[in-house]
Amino acid sequence: MTHEEATAKFKRCRNKESGYKLANNTRLQKRGNAFAVRLHETDIVMIRPDGTYRLNTGGWRTVTTKDRINRFIHRGILSQRKSIWYLGDTTFYDGMLIDSDGKVIRKNDDDDLITERGVKRLTKEVDGFCSQFSKNAMAACIGHDIGPLEEYAKHKLPNAKSKGHIAHFWKTAMRSHAGCYSRWKEEGGHTLFYKWVYWAVMSSNYNPKFVWEMIRRDCLNGRESFHLKNCLQSFVRNRKPLVLDQVLFGDLKIRKFRPNNV
């Protein structure tokens, strides 16, 4: 949708405050000289007078959000591969600015947070740390009694899209990096993973009590648990894009580790 088309549609709406209905739970609203495509409570596409578009998911990386963005930007296709969103060949991030041809606008070609090469490098690093988190969580549980499910009921399931939760997840991933995991585990840090396993199980679509008992039995017997692996992979996969967004905008940092660094 171009700015001219948005202007014409908005003129037809009866209630300027609520805006023009574009689709289910989706409205076109005025934002100064620009127009916002608002899905529920999030301005997912900002249609600007200069022909550019500002894109934002608000952390809601859903099929519906992707469909609405694709429908209302003028050109360009938002796709998903292995849980990571892409606009063309560029990794998507909230706040991305594109031109009328669907190309990402870069302020500085030397800026690692803007260039395609820089984004791909950061994506690879985030993926590596998140994968290591899953492996270390598995290693921390195998051969140990993680306790009954009721023992963890005091840990309320966090909002997956909360910046505080993502920062906590990233801090754990950093501290449990391969370079310092052994020392951290000796200091008792491995028990922290039991809480993350609890959250992973509670976030899954399975019966938590049944899955927890299966995981506990496998871990006590020193076996790699299929249920644990499946829950952790799903848990981490849903958080990787949110971590990447915060890393791109400097809210989270990637630490470089030496073998004995904690």
C-alpha positions in Angstrom: 0.0 0.0 0.0 1.4 3.4 -1.0 1.0 6.6 1.0 -1.4 7.9 -1.6 -3.5 4.7 -1.4 -3.5 4.9 2.4 -4.6 8.6 2.2 -7.6 7.6 0.0 -8.6 4.8 2.3 -8.4 6.8 5.4 -10.6 9.5 4.0 -13.4 6.9 3.7 -13.4 5.8 7.4 -16.2 7.1 9.6 -14.3 7.1 12.8 -10.9 8.8 12.4 -9.8 7.7 15.9 -10.3 4.0 15.4 -9.2 4.2 11.8 -10.1 2.3 8.6 -10.6 -1.5 8.9 -8.2 -3.3 6.6 -8.6 -6.9 7.8 -9.4 -8.8 10.9 -7.9 -7.0 14.0 -6.1 -4.8 11.5 -6.7 -1.0 11.0 -5.2 1.9 9.2 -4.6 4.8 11.5 -3.1 8.3 11.2 0.3 9.1 12.7 1.2 12.7 11.9 1.9 12.8 8.2 2.3 9.0 8.1 -0.1 6.1 8.3 0.2 3.0 10.6 -1.1 -0.4 9.8 -2.0 -1.5 13.3 -2.5 -5.2 14.2 -4.1 -5.5 17.6 -1.9 -3.1 19.7 1.1 -2.9 17.5 2.0 -0.6 14.6 3.5 -3.2 12.3 3.9 -1.1 9.2 4.5 2.7 9.2 3.7 4.1 5.7 5.7 7.3 5.4 5.1 10.3 3.1 8.6 9.8 1.5 7.6 6.4 0.2 9.5 4.4 2.8 8.2 1.9 5.3 9.1 1.3 8.9 8.5 -2.4 10.0 7.9 -3.6 13.5 6.5 -6.8 15.0 6.5 -5.7 18.7 8.0 -9.1 19.4 4.9 -10.9 17.9 6.6 -13.0 15.2 3.4 -14.8 14.2 2.0 -16.1 10.9 -0.6 -13.3 11.0 2.0 -10.5 11.6 4.1 -11.8 8.6 1.0 -12.0 6.4 -0.1 -8.4 7.3 3.3 -7.0 6.7 3.6 -8.7 3.3 0.1 -7.5 2.4 0.6 -3.8 3.1 4.2 -3.0 2.1 4.5 -2.0 -1.5 7.1 -4.5 -2.6 9.3 -7.0 -0.9 8.6 -10.4 0.6 9.0 -11.3 4.3 9.8 -15.0 4.7 11.0 -17.4 7.4 13.7 -20.0 7.4 14.7 -22.0 10.5 12.8 -19.6 12.8 14.6 -16.5 11.5 12.7 -13.9 9.5 14.2 -12.5 6.3 13.2 -9.6 4.0 14.7 -10.8 0.7 18.2 -12.0 1.8 18.5 -9.6 4.8 17.8 -10.8 8.3 14.7 -9.0 9.5 14.8 -6.9 12.7 12.3 -4.7 14.4 12.6 -1.0 13.3 13.8 -2.0 9.8 13.4 0.8 7.2 12.8 -0.2 3.6 12.2 1.8 0.4 9.3 1.5 -2.0 11.1 -1.3 -3.8 11.4 -3.4 -0.6 15.1 -2.8 -0.2 16.6 -2.1 3.2 17.8 1.4 3.7 21.2 1.6 5.3 22.5 4.7 7.1 26.1 3.7 7.1 27.6 0.9 5.1 30.3 0.4 7.7 27.8 -0.1 10.5 27.8 -3.7 11.6 24.2 -3.4 12.8 23.0 -2.3 9.4 25.0 -4.1 6.7 23.8 -7.5 5.4 27.2 -9.0 6.2 27.1 -7.6 9.7 23.6 -8.9 10.4 24.5 -12.3 9.0 27.6 -12.4 11.3 25.6 -11.5 14.4 22.8 -14.0 13.4 25.4 -16.8 13.3 26.9 -15.8 16.6 23.5 -15.6 18.3 22.6 -19.0 16.8 25.8 -20.5 18.2 25.3 -19.2 21.7 21.7 -20.4 21.8 22.6 -23.8 20.5 25.3 -24.1 23.2 22.7 -23.1 25.8 20.6 -26.1 24.8 23.6 -28.5 24.8 24.7 -27.3 28.2 21.2 -27.6 29.7 21.1 -31.2 28.4 24.5 -32.0 29.9 23.6 -30.4 33.2 20.6 -32.7 33.6 21.8 -36.1 32.4 22.9 -38.2 35.3 21.2 -36.0 37.9 17.8 -36.0 39.7 16.1 -32.8 38.6 13.5 -33.2 41.3 9.7 -33.3 41.1 7.7 -30.8 39.0 6.0 -29.4 42.0 9.3 -28.2 43.3 9.5 -25.6 40.6 5.9 -24.3 40.8 7.1 -21.1 42.5 8.8 -20.1 39.2 6.1 -18.3 37.3 6.2 -18.8 33.5 7.6 -15.6 32.1 6.3 -13.7 29.1 8.4 -15.0 26.3 8.5 -11.6 24.6 9.5 -9.7 27.7 12.8 -7.8 27.3 13.7 -8.7 30.9 13.1 -12.4 30.3 15.1 -12.3 27.0 18.0 -10.5 28.8 17.9 -13.2 31.6 18.0 -16.0 29.0 20.9 -14.3 27.2 22.8 -13.8 30.4 22.5 -17.5 31.2 23.5 -18.4 27.6 26.6 -16.2 28.0 27.6 -17.6 31.4 27.2 -21.2 30.2 29.3 -20.7 27.1 31.6 -23.6 26.3 34.7 -21.7 27.4 33.6 -21.3 31.0 30.9 -24.0 31.4 33.0 -26.5 33.4 34.0 -24.0 36.0 30.5 -22.6 36.2 29.1 -26.1 36.7 31.6 -26.8 39.5 30.3 -23.7 41.3 26.7 -25.0 41.2 25.5 -23.1 38.2 24.3 -26.2 36.5 21.3 -26.3 38.9 20.1 -23.1 37.4 19.4 -25.0 34.2 16.7 -27.1 36.0 14.6 -23.9 36.2 15.0 -23.3 32.5 14.1 -26.9 31.8 10.9 -26.3 33.9 10.0 -23.2 31.8 10.8 -25.1 28.6 8.4 -27.9 29.6 5.7 -25.5 30.7 6.0 -23.6 27.4 5.5 -26.8 25.4 2.1 -28.1 24.1 2.5 -31.4 25.9 1.2 -32.6 29.3 3.8 -31.0 31.6 3.6 -33.6 34.4 3.9 -36.6 32.0 6.8 -35.0 30.1 8.6 -33.9 33.3 8.5 -37.5 34.7 9.8 -38.9 31.4 12.7 -36.4 31.4 13.4 -37.0 35.1 13.6 -40.8 34.5 15.8 -40.5 31.5 18.2 -38.1 33.3 18.4 -40.4 36.4 19.3 -43.3 34.1 22.0 -41.2 32.4 20.2 -41.2 29.1 19.7 -38.4 26.6 16.0 -37.5 26.8 14.1 -37.0 23.6 11.5 -35.0 25.5 14.1 -32.7 27.0 15.8 -32.1 23.7 12.5 -31.4 22.0 11.3 -28.9 24.6 14.6 -27.1 24.8 14.9 -26.8 21.0 11.4 -25.3 20.8 12.0 -23.0 23.7 15.3 -21.6 22.3 14.0 -21.4 18.7 11.2 -19.0 19.8 13.6 -16.8 21.6 16.5 -16.5 19.1 14.8 -13.8 16.9 14.0 -11.7 20.0 17.6 -12.0 21.2 18.9 -11.0 17.7 16.7 -7.9 17.7 18.1 -6.7 21.0 21.7 -7.5 20.0 21.2 -5.5 16.7 20.0 -2.5 18.6 22.7 -2.7 21.3 20.3 -3.7 24.2 22.3 -7.0 24.6 26.0 -7.6 24.1 27.9 -10.6 22.8 30.9 -11.3 25.1 34.1 -12.7 23.8 35.4 -15.5 26.0 38.8 -16.8 26.9 39.1 -20.4 28.1 39.1 -19.5 31.8 36.9 -16.4 31.6 33.6 -16.4 33.5 
